[in-house]
Amino acid sequence: MGGRRALLVPIFCASLAACRADPIAQLPDACRIQVIVAFAGAAPTAPDPNFVEAVATASHVHLTYVRSVNPELHVFVVTSADADRDCSRSLARLRGDARIRSVDIDQRRVHH
């Protein structure tokens, strides 16, 4: 099973339009941040590449799929040409899209 999964993940990622090379990431002042996204009203499956590309285009960002945390939460790297180190403008645009339920910065959690 592990070998089959190892083959499926790269195939899935290769099929996503959002996985293609990101020219924005090469800009010296580009914002870049890893986030966890939940899509509004989405079926609990991996994100559809055309849907992801449409959301990214509307928000003026590039979304690179990293992995799914569970069927409803997906990790992406967000890049944009915004010269904004914390990517607050890019995240605000994403959060303002009705197709997005939530966007949270992916950061390590520490148990106390």
N, C-alpha and C positions, 0 to 999 in steps of 0.2 A: 504494500500500500504506500509506504514512504517514497519508493522510487516513482510510483505513478504520480503522487502529489508533486514531487520535485519536478516532473515534466510538465504538469498542468499549470503551475504557477507562472513560469516564464511564458508559456503559450498564451495564457490569459492576459498577462501584462503586455505582451507584444501585440495583442489584438486591440488594446485600448488606445484610442487616438491620443489620450492624455499622457501616454507613456513615451511619446516620441521626444526627441531631443528638444531641450528648452533653450531657445536663443536668448531669452531674457536673463537667464542665470549668468550669462557671460558679461552682462553690464556691470561695471564697477560699483554703482550705487543701488543696484537692484535689491528690492526686499526679497527675503527668502525665509520661510518659516514652515515648520511641520505642524499640521493640525489634524484634529479628529473631526470628521464631518458626519452629521446625520441628515439625511435627506427627508423632506416633508412628504408624507404620503407615499413613500417608496415601499415597494415590496421588500421583504427581508432577503435580499440577494445581493450579489456583487453588483457594483454600479455599472450601468450601461454606458459604454464609451461615448456614444453620441450625446447622451444626456449630460455627461460630465463635460464634454466639450462645449455644449450649449451654455451651461452654467458658467463655465470659465470665460467664454467669449462675452457673455452679458455683463460679467463682473470685471472685465478687463484684467484678468489674471491668467496665469498658466497653472493648471493643476496636474501634478504628476502623481499617479496612483502608487502607493507604497505597499499597502496590505489592508485586509479587513480585520478589525478587532473581533467582531462578531457579525452576524448577518445584517445588522442595522447601522454599525459604526465603521467608518472607513478612514484610513490614514492617507493623507495626501501631503505633498510638499507644494506650498503656494509660492509662486514667484510673480513679481510684477515689476514694471519699470519705475514704480514709485520710489523716490529717494527717501524712504521712510524706514529706519532701522527696525522698528517694532512691527512694521507692516499693518499699522492700525487702519489706514485708509483702505487697503486691500481687503482686510478682514471685515470692515464695515460694509463694503460693497457686497461681499459674499453673504454676510448676515442679512442684508437687505433684500436678497432674492427670495421670493415666496417659495421657491423649490427647496430651500434650505431650512431645516428645523433648528440646527445648531452647528456652530463652528467653535471649537475650543482648541487652544494651543496645546500641543502634545508635549507634556512635561512629566518628568519623573515624579511619582508620588512617594512620600516618605511616611511610613507608619510610625506613629508615636506610641 
